[in-house]
């Protein structure tokens, strides 16, 4: 197998581990809130602390990856988040858990922007959408496995051991990555000259940039603001599935513990189909109709359909039908996910990590608002459906924002 596909395989493992660690707290959430005597509002703040810290450091760590290279940066990211995953298991109060999850988000910031840098350096532009698809498919596999693995470990050893075990897995990956990977394909031992020529053909030469100038250029670009706004709306929906959905199924839909693992993983199982088809379809349409509509049409369709599924699921009386429709909401949203990250590389070019970081920061701000607001809306209204309806409307707005995004307008740094 060619070296770039081995790189993609290792990135896929990274993505699986990322979402095992992210999703585990939502699966163990009911047990954690019971053991630590947390309210639903406090649980929302716990989820929001991760998203906020993750978001504010997305741009700096994306810039760091552009400057230093993703090898050492991803090593630092995975090692630090794995340590804080382990420390989550040592939490005994709201304050302690809040601080640890904040530091967890701090450690994980820049993970996918730096994965985007790897894709930009190791894959020709015509393969970027498909490469991103496999990375995000892997994230959905991780999120789908998390309920089964977390509940199994929790039933035998308790919820704390979920975090101990998942954290150790991340440390093992980080050590392998730093010993094996090279930032530039030409430095990778054993790479074939033919593959190297294929990778290098048409790839931009990396020119050193002043980080402040790059940042200022990004925030002055309307195209990037449209991309950031779209992703802000997208993550309202995405983070609901990662944070509140297990509680929503149990308390809002009456799902018992025996079925919670499968139904919590169902959206992510369907999401693998969305990730796969979205990236491949975008690359296909781009070849036929051009990059602008290859990215835009897939992104807009996915988010509008996702929001419609979330909205309609709350008006369906049959709980099982409602849950299946809700699960398709993530599948359609994931149809957009690899396209969003490929677009950040299209616009960012040699500074794709910085643009991806800006997009990720805006998205995590959406995650933070949703995580905290969900608990407050739930407490104020007593309804589990009203917050989901609000999220659905926001996601539809994100789909319409694709009409303002043009991946062919690359930033001239």
C-alpha positions in Angstrom: 0.0 0.0 0.0 1.3 3.5 -0.9 2.7 5.6 2.0 0.0 8.3 1.8 -2.6 5.7 2.4 -0.7 4.4 5.5 -0.7 8.0 6.7 -4.4 8.2 6.2 -4.9 4.9 8.0 -3.0 6.2 11.1 -5.0 9.5 10.9 -8.1 7.4 10.9 -7.0 5.6 14.1 -6.3 9.1 15.6 -9.9 10.1 14.6 -11.4 7.0 16.2 -9.6 7.7 19.5 -10.5 11.4 19.4 -14.2 10.5 19.4 -14.0 7.7 21.8 -12.6 10.3 24.3 -15.0 13.0 23.4 -18.2 10.9 23.4 -17.4 8.8 26.5 -18.5 11.6 28.9 -22.0 11.9 27.3 -22.4 8.1 27.6 -21.3 8.1 31.2 -23.1 11.4 31.9 -26.1 10.0 33.8 -23.8 8.0 36.2 -21.4 11.0 36.6 -24.3 13.4 37.4 -25.6 10.9 39.9 -22.3 10.2 41.6 -21.2 13.9 41.7 -24.7 15.2 42.5 -24.7 17.5 39.4 -27.8 19.3 38.0 -28.6 19.4 34.3 -27.4 23.0 34.2 -24.1 22.0 35.7 -23.7 19.1 33.3 -24.2 21.6 30.5 -21.4 23.8 31.9 -19.2 20.7 32.0 -19.8 20.0 28.3 -19.5 23.7 27.5 -16.1 24.1 29.2 -14.5 21.6 26.8 -16.0 23.2 23.8 -15.0 26.8 24.8 -11.4 25.9 25.6 -11.2 23.8 22.4 -12.5 26.7 20.3 -10.4 29.6 21.6 -7.1 27.7 20.8 -8.1 26.4 17.4 -6.5 29.3 15.5 -3.2 29.5 17.5 -2.6 25.7 17.3 -3.6 25.7 13.6 -1.0 28.5 13.0 1.5 26.5 15.1 1.0 23.5 12.9 1.4 25.5 9.7 4.7 26.9 11.1 6.2 23.9 12.9 4.6 21.0 11.0 1.9 18.6 12.2 4.2 15.8 13.5 5.2 17.4 16.8 2.0 19.4 17.2 -0.3 16.4 16.8 2.0 14.5 19.2 1.6 17.2 21.8 -2.2 17.4 21.2 -2.9 13.7 21.6 -0.6 13.2 24.5 -2.1 16.2 26.5 -5.7 15.3 25.8 -5.0 11.7 26.7 -3.6 12.7 30.1 -6.7 14.9 30.8 -8.9 12.0 29.7 -7.3 9.9 32.4 -7.6 12.7 35.0 -11.4 12.9 34.2 -11.6 9.6 36.0 -10.2 11.2 39.1 -12.9 13.9 39.4 -14.9 14.1 42.6 -16.7 17.5 42.3 -18.2 19.9 39.8 -15.3 22.3 40.1 -12.7 19.7 39.6 -14.5 18.1 36.6 -15.1 21.6 35.1 -11.4 22.5 35.2 -10.2 19.1 33.9 -12.6 19.2 31.0 -11.6 22.8 30.2 -7.9 21.6 30.1 -9.0 18.6 28.0 -10.4 21.0 25.4 -7.3 23.1 25.6 -5.2 20.0 24.9 -7.3 18.8 22.1 -7.5 22.2 20.3 -6.1 22.1 16.8 -6.5 18.3 16.3 -8.4 18.4 13.1 -6.8 21.6 11.7 -3.5 19.8 12.0 -5.0 16.7 10.4 -6.0 19.0 7.6 -2.4 20.1 7.2 -1.3 16.5 6.9 -3.9 15.9 4.1 -2.8 19.1 2.4 0.8 18.0 2.4 0.3 14.3 1.6 -2.6 14.3 -0.8 -3.2 16.1 -4.2 -6.1 18.5 -4.2 -8.3 16.1 -6.3 -8.0 13.5 -3.5 -8.5 15.9 -0.5 -12.3 15.5 -0.2 -12.0 11.7 -0.2 -9.1 11.8 2.3 -11.2 14.0 4.6 -14.1 11.5 4.2 -12.1 8.7 5.6 -10.9 10.7 8.6 -14.4 11.7 9.5 -15.8 8.2 8.8 -13.3 7.1 11.4 -14.6 9.7 13.9 -18.1 8.3 13.5 -16.8 4.8 14.0 -15.2 6.0 17.2 -18.4 7.7 18.3 -20.5 4.6 17.4 -18.1 2.3 19.4 -18.1 4.6 22.4 -21.6 3.7 23.8 -20.9 0.0 23.6 -17.4 0.1 25.0 -18.2 2.7 27.7 -21.3 0.9 28.9 -19.4 -2.4 29.0 -16.4 -1.0 30.9 -18.8 0.9 33.2 -20.8 -2.2 34.0 -17.7 -4.1 35.0 -15.3 -1.5 36.5 -17.3 1.7 36.9 -17.4 4.9 34.9 -14.0 6.1 36.0 -12.2 3.3 34.2 -13.7 4.3 30.9 -11.5 7.4 31.0 -8.5 5.5 32.3 -8.5 3.0 29.5 -9.3 5.4 26.7 -6.6 7.8 27.9 -3.9 5.1 27.7 -4.9 4.2 24.2 -4.3 7.8 23.1 -0.9 7.8 24.7 0.1 4.7 22.7 -1.0 6.4 19.5 1.0 9.6 20.3 4.2 7.6 20.8 3.8 5.7 17.6 3.0 8.9 15.6 6.1 10.8 16.7 8.4 7.9 16.0 7.0 7.0 12.6 5.5 10.1 10.8 7.4 12.7 8.8 6.1 16.2 8.0 7.1 16.0 4.4 6.5 13.0 2.1 10.1 13.3 0.7 11.5 12.6 4.2 9.4 9.4 4.7 11.6 6.3 4.6 10.7 3.9 1.7 8.4 6.2 -0.2 8.2 5.4 -3.9 9.5 8.1 -6.4 6.3 7.7 -8.5 4.1 8.3 -5.5 6.2 11.3 -4.4 5.8 12.8 -7.9 2.1 12.2 -7.7 1.8 14.0 -4.3 4.1 16.9 -5.3 2.4 17.6 -8.6 0.6 20.9 -8.4 1.3 21.3 -4.7 2.1 24.8 -3.5 5.5 25.5 -2.1 5.3 26.4 1.6 6.5 30.0 2.0 7.2 31.1 5.6 4.6 33.6 6.8 4.3 36.0 9.7 1.6 34.5 11.9 0.2 37.9 12.8 -0.1 38.9 9.2 -1.8 35.5 8.4 -4.3 36.0 11.2 -5.1 39.6 10.1 -5.6 38.4 6.5 -8.0 35.7 7.6 -10.2 37.9 9.7 -10.4 40.5 6.9 -11.7 37.9 4.4 -15.5 37.7 4.0 -15.3 34.3 2.5 -13.7 32.9 5.7 -16.4 34.6 7.8 -19.0 32.8 5.8 -17.2 29.5 6.3 -16.9 30.2 10.0 -20.6 31.2 10.3 -21.6 28.0 8.5 -19.5 25.8 10.8 -20.8 27.7 13.8 -24.3 26.5 12.9 -23.2 23.1 11.9 -21.7 22.3 15.4 -24.9 23.3 17.1 -26.2 20.1 15.6 -23.1 18.0 15.8 -22.4 18.6 19.5 -26.0 17.8 20.5 -25.3 14.2 19.3 -22.0 14.1 21.1 -23.2 15.6 24.4 -26.9 15.7 25.2 -28.3 12.9 23.0 -27.9 10.0 25.4 -29.7 12.0 28.1 -32.3 13.1 25.5 -33.0 9.4 24.6 -33.3 8.3 28.2 -35.3 11.2 29.7 -37.0 12.7 26.6 -37.8 9.5 24.7 -38.0 7.0 27.5 -35.3 4.6 26.2 -34.3 2.1 28.8 -30.6 1.3 29.7 -30.8 -2.0 27.7 -31.2 -0.2 24.4 -29.4 3.1 25.1 -26.0 1.9 23.6 -27.4 0.9 20.2 -29.7 3.9 19.8 -27.0 6.4 21.0 -24.6 4.9 18.4 -27.2 4.7 15.6 -26.6 8.3 14.4 -22.9 7.7 14.2 -23.4 4.4 12.3 -25.5 6.3 9.7 -22.9 9.2 9.9 -20.2 7.0 8.4 -22.4 6.8 5.3 -22.8 10.5 5.3 -19.0 11.2 5.6 -18.2 8.7 2.9 -20.7 9.8 0.4 -20.3 13.5 1.0 -16.5 13.7 0.3 -16.7 11.4 -2.7 -19.7 13.1 -4.2 -18.1 16.6 -3.7 -14.9 15.5 -5.5 -17.1 14.0 -8.3 -19.2 17.1 -8.8 -16.1 19.2 -8.6 -14.6 17.4 -11.6 -17.9 17.8 -13.6 -19.2 21.2 -12.5 -16.2 22.9 -10.9 -14.9 23.3 -7.4 -17.4 26.0 -6.4 -20.5 24.0 -6.8 -18.8 20.7 -6.0 -18.3 21.9 -2.5 -21.3 24.3 -2.2 -24.1 21.9 -3.4 -23.1 19.1 -1.1 -22.6 21.3 1.9 -25.9 23.1 1.5 -28.0 20.0 0.8 -26.5 18.1 3.9 -27.2 20.8 6.4 -30.7 21.8 5.2 -31.7 18.1 5.3 -30.1 17.7 8.7 -32.0 20.6 10.2 -35.3 19.3 8.7 -34.7 15.8 10.2 -34.0 17.3 13.7 -37.1 19.5 13.5 -39.5 16.8 12.2 -38.3 14.2 14.7 -39.7 16.2 17.6 -43.2 16.2 16.1 -43.4 12.4 15.6 -45.4 10.6 18.2 -43.8 7.1 17.8 -40.6 7.2 19.8 -38.7 4.7 17.6 -39.6 6.4 14.3 -38.7 9.8 15.9 -35.3 8.4 17.0 -34.5 7.0 13.6 -35.4 10.3 11.9 -33.2 12.1 14.4 -30.4 9.7 13.6 -30.6 10.6 9.9 -30.1 14.2 11.0 -26.5 13.4 11.9 -26.1 11.4 8.7 -27.1 14.4 6.6 -24.9 16.7 8.7 -22.0 14.4 8.2 -22.6 14.6 4.5 -21.3 18.1 4.9 -18.4 17.5 7.3 -15.6 16.4 5.0 -16.6 19.0 2.5 -16.3 21.7 5.1 -12.7 20.7 6.0 -11.7 20.3 2.4 -13.1 23.8 1.7 -11.0 25.2 4.5 -7.9 23.8 2.7 -9.2 25.1 -0.6 -9.4 28.6 0.7 -6.4 28.5 3.0 -3.9 26.9 0.6 -0.4 26.9 2.3 -2.0 28.2 5.5 -4.8 25.7 5.6 -4.2 25.0 9.3 -4.9 28.6 10.2 -8.1 28.8 8.1 -9.3 25.4 9.4 -8.5 26.6 12.9 -10.6 29.7 12.4 -13.5 27.5 11.2 -13.1 25.2 14.1 -13.0 28.0 16.6 -16.3 29.4 15.3 -17.8 25.9 15.4 -16.7 25.3 19.0 -18.3 28.6 20.0 -21.5 27.1 18.7 -20.9 23.9 20.7 -20.3 26.0 23.8 -23.5 28.0 23.4 -25.6 24.9 22.6 -24.2 22.8 25.5 -24.9 25.4 28.1 -28.2 26.8 26.7 -29.7 23.2 26.3 -29.7 22.8 30.1 -31.2 26.2 30.8 -33.9 25.8 28.1 -34.7 22.4 29.4 -35.0 23.7 33.0 -37.1 26.7 32.0 -39.5 24.8 29.7 -39.5 21.3 31.0 -39.4 20.1 27.4 -36.7 18.0 25.9 -38.0 18.8 22.4 -37.9 22.6 22.3 -34.0 22.8 22.5 -33.8 20.3 19.6 -36.2 22.3 17.5 -34.1 25.5 18.1 -31.0 23.6 17.0 -32.7 22.3 13.9 -33.5 25.9 12.8 -29.9 27.0 13.4 -28.6 24.1 11.3 -30.9 25.0 8.4 -29.5 28.5 8.5 -26.0 27.1 8.3 -27.0 25.2 5.2 -28.1 28.4 3.5 -24.8 30.1 4.4 -23.1 27.8 1.8 -24.5 30.2 -0.8 -21.9 32.7 0.6 -18.9 30.4 0.5 -16.7 30.1 -2.5 -13.8 27.6 -2.3 -12.3 28.9 -5.5 -11.4 32.2 -3.8 -8.1 31.3 -2.2 -6.6 33.8 0.2 -3.6 35.6 -1.3 -1.2 35.6 1.7 
